[in-house]
Amino acid sequence: MAVRQSSGNVFLDIGFDKFEAEELAVKSDLISLIGIAIKRRRLTQSQAAKLCGTHQSSLSKILSGKLDSVTIDQLAKWIVALGSNVEISVSRPKGSKSQKRGSLTLLAG
């Protein structure tokens, strides 16, 4: 079996296009932060779902990796509802002026 080095984005490695892979990676990171916030606050999924304004079953699906059933916007709202801040920054890509598409990245501190 051939082994190749990861690009650093599992979604890109398994065949998603660059933009979709970046979006899925950001969603995955945000979901991880939501899980951390729930554990840090010692909340049940039901308690967390209530704070987030959703159903426990919906939150459970998201926490188990159903990335297609939630938007980045919704995940950001849930992070805020669970007590963290979300900052969005937009900048032009460095390098070539002919680059037609930037990138989507999550920086969590």
C-alpha positions, 0 to 999 in steps of 0.5 A: 500500500502506498503511503503519502504525506497528509496535506494537513486537511483530511478532507482535502486528502480524501478528495474534496475540492480545496474550498469545501475541504477548508469549510469542512475543516473549519466546521470540524474545529468549531464542533470540537470547540463546542464539545470542549465548552460543554465539557468545561462547563460540565453541561449535559447535551440537553442543557447545552442544546437549550442554551444553544436554542436547539434540540438535544438530538440535533446537537448530538448529531453535530457532535458526532460529525454530521457536518452537512447538517449545520452551517458555520454561522450556526456553530459560531452562534452556539459557541457564543451561547456557550460562553466564548467569543467569536471573531471574524477577520477578512484579509486579502491573500498574500502573494499573487494578485491573480489569485482568484480565491482566498482561503478559509481558516480557523484560528482558535486561542 
